[in-house]
Amino acid sequence: MGQGVAYQFAKYDYKVMLIDLTDALLEQARQNIRNIMRLDLLLNKGKGVSDNPMDNISFSTDLNQMQYAGFIVENTTENIETKQEVYKQLRNIVGENVCIAVNTSAVSITKIGSLLKDPKSVLGIHFMNPVHLKPTVEVIKGFHTTEKTIETALSLLKTVNMTGVVVNDSPGFISNRVLMLTINEAIFALQDGVAKAEDIDKIFRECFGHKMGPLETCDLIGCDTILYTLEVLFASYNDSKFRPAPLLRKMVDADLLGRKNGKGFYNYSKN
């Protein structure tokens, strides 16, 4: 997801610094962004794209580089403990009044804001995957987030041909509060032998007009991300309707994560 965000801003001539844990992960990110760029050029024939977006992206393992950032989008895994570690470091790095957008589908923006010195400059931006093909995002206002911060984010999104829908901070916001229930129930239906994965998805595509079925969507997002999100929703609402399907947990334990590693509810050839 972070790679897609980096590309989206780079193709509109923003200078982007992409931070990750290791050089190996950064090299993988370079290749993935090149793949995104090739597909985007093919689909859009270069419309709105800079001559070479890769020239606008720098790569580093040094989080201290964020001291030079004018706007930060955080894309770590959907796990509150991991995010807390990142923000403890960012607390003493980020410049004054720099907006930090938490790219999350469920984690509390208010909780993240409390980890920083300036919570009023923290908001959520829930990008959808793939970023360059999903022009609308959720913009989430935390308890301390100011209108100025929201307006800054909305104005920035417009410059990269994207639109934000503002929602209040609540676990799952709108999209994942509803979507996770649909995906999880589809997994329960598959687990119970009600229908095959292909037929479950076919019903959603051909009866409801969805571009993708819920199990295809799970594979696209990542089965691990879906599991983490459901766990956050379950803990936040204390409501059994968000309990993850045992089949989903088993798949994550078996490293069947979807498109990201080649096999989930469907197989994805890397050839």
Secondary structure as GFF3:
##gff-version 3
##sequence-region A 1 271
A	DSSP	alpha_helix	2	10	.	.	.	ID=ss1
A	DSSP	beta_strand	16	19	.	.	.	ID=ss2
A	DSSP	alpha_helix	23	44	.	.	.	ID=ss3
A	DSSP	three_ten_helix	53	56	.	.	.	ID=ss4
A	DSSP	beta_strand	57	60	.	.	.	ID=ss5
A	DSSP	three_ten_helix	63	68	.	.	.	ID=ss6
A	DSSP	beta_strand	71	74	.	.	.	ID=ss7
A	DSSP	alpha_helix	80	90	.	.	.	ID=ss8
A	DSSP	beta_strand	99	102	.	.	.	ID=ss9
A	DSSP	alpha_helix	109	113	.	.	.	ID=ss10
A	DSSP	three_ten_helix	119	121	.	.	.	ID=ss11
A	DSSP	beta_strand	122	126	.	.	.	ID=ss12
A	DSSP	three_ten_helix	131	133	.	.	.	ID=ss13
A	DSSP	beta_strand	136	141	.	.	.	ID=ss14
A	DSSP	alpha_helix	147	159	.	.	.	ID=ss15
A	DSSP	beta_strand	163	168	.	.	.	ID=ss16
A	DSSP	alpha_helix	175	191	.	.	.	ID=ss17
A	DSSP	alpha_helix	197	206	.	.	.	ID=ss18
A	DSSP	alpha_helix	214	221	.	.	.	ID=ss19
A	DSSP	alpha_helix	223	237	.	.	.	ID=ss20
A	DSSP	three_ten_helix	240	242	.	.	.	ID=ss21
A	DSSP	alpha_helix	246	253	.	.	.	ID=ss22
###
